[in-house]
Every structure is written in structure tokens, then in C-alpha cells.
Amino acid sequence: MLKNYFKIFLKVAAQNKLFTFLSLFGISLTIMFVMIFSMTLSKITSGSGPENDLKQIIFCQRVKTAETHNGKRWGNGYSVASVGKKFSEDYLKKVKSADLISMYTGPSPWEFIFNGNYQKKLQNQTDAEYWKVFNYEFLEGRPYTAEEVTNGANLAVISQSLKELLFGNEKSVLGKTIHYTSMNLIVTGVVTDPPKPDQNAIGDLYFPYTLLKGYDFDDYIGNYKVAFKSRGKKFDMIRNEVQAIVSRADAADTTRAIFLSGPFTQMEKMMVGYGDPEDYSIGLSIFKYLMMALAFILLPAVNLMSLNFARIHERGEEIAVRKSFGAASGILRGQFLFENILMTISGGILGIILSYVVVGLLGNSLSMSFGFWNNVPFSFSFDFKVFAVALTACLIFGLMSGFLPAVRLSRMKPAAYLKGGEI
């Protein structure tokens, strides 16, 4: 039976080439965008370069405080920002269930004039543990140590691209001086540039966070992010311990209520974004993005559905004759859905091929923004999970666009139609 359905599908596709083209065009473009987005997102969340252990790391990066009076919220005022220095040092860095903990500011723009030209690079203030949490490749030299961070030593690690910009083809730049604001930093190491998909381990100039003062708004809110690394993926233990610490700090401070987001994995962190930590909900975020994905698929599915209704009208006589000779409604529905899924899968395969062609030809010039400081070029990589996402999208697309036309087709009254009625 399926073999016969397949033969009918080929004949119908060949009879109306315009319909076939429009169907394949809409499906392939939709699947192409799904594939490109999924491949790029997979690259970001799986980790590469310094973030090659990303699946072992969770992050805290957002805290909120609200004024209280006699244990109750006072007014509508509140503050939301990154984590404060004191709170990171005195509380979060003392979490016992994590193997490694690092506090760092993350990338911030560094703008300067060099040889008469405007330059824009990224600076990142870190602790010594940062170099253990993230696996940078050192081309020469070493990172600064915990003792040097504590003492506020004027040291820096630079990226290969910054080395080439400032020092040209010099073989070694260890011991060279870089001027940043009012400081002269001595280079202790040079690292390879982080890959573009990296969202956490980013920068061109790295130096101890103890060198600059005045970044904190208060004890809880400041300019820092905290990364917890656990080789055993003890994420629930870390989350419970962190939230217990927050609860104790909140109970001890009678002047304000404290809310801390996470710690989150990279995927969770991207899903919850930079909103209000008190209102963060992974479940709500998942629902929101699923609805957005459904809406993205729904629009071309509706267009294909309208084409399918037109296709039914073109095949009205064939369907009426078959029903007159006893073809069951269920068989006709199944055949039409089968043909529609075949059309969708054909368009999906074409879309998958197109996604690789587009990324291969234009990947370096096209990008998506996943953070404040970097745009991620479209990624070219095959991932079974990504392929499964594309295949699932094809099936959903086929079912959504074919179900209603198939139901309408199966309810046709042959005698009325052959006398000039509607399907």
C-alpha cells in the first residue's frame, strides 16, 4: 500500500510543478533556518576552546535586592545587576560542593587609540581560579597566581590578536608593558583567541580583579559573575548550597530582601536572559521559547495548508470516484497525510542541504547575537541532536499542514461533488 502511495505522490508532484515548487520552497526555507539556528546554538552550549568543559560549569550572574522594613517589602524600589565583589568573595566562593569556583567581571569594552587608529577590544578582570575553570591554551608564559591577585600585582594575560596588534611580530612579549587607563600592566602570558561561539571565556586583556576599585554598588550588587565547576556534575548540590547561603544572608540583613538567580547551566542561562532574578522560571522560559518556535513553524504551515486545500480541489474528481467505489475515509486521510509528510520530508532534506551550503558560503559574514559583546557566526557542524530537531520540525510541519485538508477530503460526498458541489 505504501508503495502505491509513493507512486501516486510522484505522479501528483510531477503533474503540478508550481504547487510542488511552492511547497518545497516554503518547507526548505523554514527547515534551513531551524537547522542554522540549531547548529549555532548547539555549538554555543556544547563548548569549545577555553569552554570545552562547559557542561561541567554552572553560573551565577544576576542578583536583585529590594528594600524591606520590619521584614516586609518597602515601596517598589529595587536594584538588579551582576553579583557584588564582597558577596562573591565572602559567600559564593566558599561553596563546598563545587570543585572549582571563579569570580570575574566578564568582557567589557576597552577603547583606545593606537598608531592613530581607533581600536575596540575586550577586557576581563578575573581571579586566579579563572584559569583553572576555563581551559585557555597558553602560547607563552603563564597566568597570574592567587597570591599575585591578592597582592594586586600589575600583571596581565593577553590574547594572540592583541599581541599582534600592539607588538607586531615580536617573538616573545613576556615582561612587556601594556598601558590600561592609569595602570601599566606587565604581560605574564599570551593565550589563543577564544572561539566566537564562546559566551563566558572572552577577552583580549585579562588582569587581576583586585586592581580596580569601586565597582560595587553595595555588598550584594556589583559587576561580577561566579562560575562553579564540578567534574561530577553535582549541580543540584551546588544550587541548594548557594540558595541556602542566599537565604541565610537574606535573614541576617533586615534592611533588604536578596534574590539570586541560578546557578544555571549555559543553556538555562541563555533561556532566562537578563530579567528579574526574583521572577526567573526555567519552566516558563521553556514554554515561552516553545511557543515562539511553534509560531515560527505555524506561519509557513498555514501557507502550505492553503496550498493543500487547493490541491484537494484539483484532485476532487479522483477522490470522488475512489469514494464512490468504496474507498474508506480513513484510507484517504492516511494517503493524503502520507503524501504531505513525504513532501515535507523532501523539503526538509533540501532545507538541510541548503543550511550547510549557506553556512559554508556565508558563515563568516552572517551571525546571530547571543550576548552583549559578541556576535556568533553561523556554525557549520553536523550534530545528531540538531538533525533530530530538524526531522521533528519536518514531521510537525507535515502533520500541521496536512491534517485539516485530509479531514475535509475524507468527508467529501461524492455524488454531491460530481454534480458540481464543493468538497
C-alpha positions, -999 to +999 in steps of 0.1 A: +000+000+000+028+025+009+045+017-023+013+026-042+010+058-022+046+067-031+039+062-068+008+084-066+029+110-047+055+111-075+028+114-102+009+142-084+042+161-077+051+159-114+016+170-126+016+203-108+051+216-108+042+251-095+025+236-064+054+213-058+079+242-061+060+264-038+056+237-012+093+227-013+104+263-013+084+272+019+094+240+037+131+241+028+135+278+039+118+270+072+140+239+079+171+258+067+166+285+094+158+258+120+190+240+111+212+271+111+199+283+144+201+248+160+236+242+148+248+276+161+230+271+194+245+236+198+280+250+192+275+276+219+260+252+245+284+223+239+315+245+245+348+249+226+382+264+232+385+276+268+349+265+273+355+228+263+344+218+298+312+239+296+290+210+306+307+208+339+301+245+348+271+265+361+269+302+366+255+329+389+254+363+372+223+382+384+212+394+418+184+416+430+179+435+462+147+452+475+144+474+505+125+460+534+110+474+566+101+452+596+105+422+574+082+435+546+090+450+512+092+488+514+080+506+484+085+495+448+122+503+445+148+476+438+182+471+422+192+444+397+227+438+384+256+414+385+269+399+417+288+422+441+325+417+450+320+412+487+291+388+483+312+368+458+343+367+480+327+361+514+298+338+504+298+323+469+335+315+466+331+294+498+306+269+484+320+235+494+301+213+469+319+227+438+354+216+428+365+250+414+350+284+418+359+316+399+347+352+401+353+375+371+337+406+355+332+391+321+340+410+289+338+448+289+347+471+261+382+487+260+385+515+235+418+532+227+438+549+200+469+530+187+491+544+160+464+569+151+437+543+147+406+537+169+407+502+184+380+484+203+389+453+224+376+435+254+390+435+289+381+409+316+390+411+353+394+377+369+408+358+399+435+331+396+409+303+396+396+316+363+425+299+345+415+265+361+378+268+354+384+277+317+410+259+297+429+285+278+458+275+256+489+295+266+512+302+236+538+315+260+541+325+297+517+317+325+486+331+342+488+352+374+487+333+407+463+336+436+490+353+457+495+379+429+458+385+427+456+390+465+485+414+464+470+434+435+500+428+412+500+448+379+500+418+357+481+408+325+475+380+302+467+390+266+452+373+235+472+365+204+454+391+184+461+418+210+498+408+210+500+411+172+483+445+173+505+460+200+538+443+194+537+431+158+559+401+150+579+401+182+587+365+192+582+370+229+563+397+248+567+384+283+577+413+306+564+439+281+542+467+294+506+475+284+490+507+294+454+504+305+437+535+320+461+547+347+479+514+351+509+498+334+504+461+332+533+436+328+525+407+304+529+373+320+512+352+293+497+351+258+467+329+250+450+319+218+419+339+209+387+323+222+364+310+195+335+332+185+308+309+200+323+312+235+300+333+257+318+333+290+356+329+285+360+360+263+386+388+263+417+403+248+432+417+280+429+399+313+442+412+347+435+406+384+401+419+396+418+434+427+435+461+406+404+483+401+382+496+429+347+510+432+328+485+410+303+475+437+270+493+443+267+476+477+277+443+494+254+422+471+253+441+437+283+448+416+300+437+384+309+401+389+299+367+376+306+335+395+313+301+378+311+268+397+329+238+381+320+203+392+336+173+374+308+150+388+281+174+377+268+179+413+247+208+401+218+202+424+240+202+454+257+234+443+223+251+437+210+240+470+241+252+489+241+286+470+204+292+477+209+282+514+237+308+516+214+334+500+186+326+525+210+330+554+223+363+541+187+375+535+176+365+570+207+383+585+200+415+566+169+432+580+171+462+556+167+444+523+155+412+506+180+393+484+173+372+454+200+354+434+194+337+400+208+302+394+233+288+393+224+280+358+239+259+330+248+276+298+215+267+282+195+277+312+214+310+314+206+318+278+170+309+282+163+330+313+182+360+300+188+392+320+154+398+335+143+400+371+160+372+392+130+370+415+108+360+386+132+336+369+115+303+359+131+277+338+097+262+331+082+295+320+112+302+298+109+267+281+072+274+275+079+308+260+106+296+236+084+266+226+056+290+218+080+311+197+092+280+178+056+269+173+047+303+159+077+302+136+066+269+122+029+277+122+031+306+096+046+285+068+024+256+078-007+277+073+005+287+039+012+251+030-023+242+043-039+267+019-019+251-009-031+217+002-068+228+001-062+239-035-045+206-042-076+188-029-098+207-053-076+198-082-079+161-073-116+163-065-128+140-093-102+114-084-112+114-048-149+113-056-145+083-079-125+064-053-151+071-026-178+060-050-161+027-054-158+022-016-126+038-006-128+043+032-124+078+046-096+067+069-076+053+039-080+086+020-069+106+051-039+083+056-029+086+020-031+124+019-012+127+052+014+103+039+019+123+007+021+155+027+047+141+051+067+129+020+065+164+006+076+179+039+105+155+044+116+161+008+116+199+015+133+192+049+162+173+032+165+202+007+165+226+037+192+207+055+214+207+024+207+245+019+217+252+055+251+236+050+255+254+017+245+288+032+267+284+063+296+272+041+294+301+018+283+329+041+291+317+076+318+342+083+297+372+072+264+362+089+260+360+126+235+360+155+237+380+187+237+358+218+253+383+242+262+420+247+298+418+235+299+392+207+280+381+176+284+344+169+290+334+132+267+307+118+282+274+128+289+246+103+288+213+121+267+181+120+252+171+152+228+142+156+206+162+180+204+190+155+194+166+128+167+151+151+154+187+157+152+193+120+135+159+114+110+166+142+103+200+127+096+183+094+071+159+109+053+186+129+052+207+098+037+179+077+011+170+103+001+206+110-003+215+073-019+182+062-044+173+090-073+197+083-071+192+045-071+155+050-102+156+073-120+178+048-111+154+019-123+124+038-157+140+044-164+146+008-198+135-005-190+120-040-225+123-055-229+160-045-194+168-057-198+152-091-230+172-096-210+204-091-209+208-053-179+216-031-156+192-013 
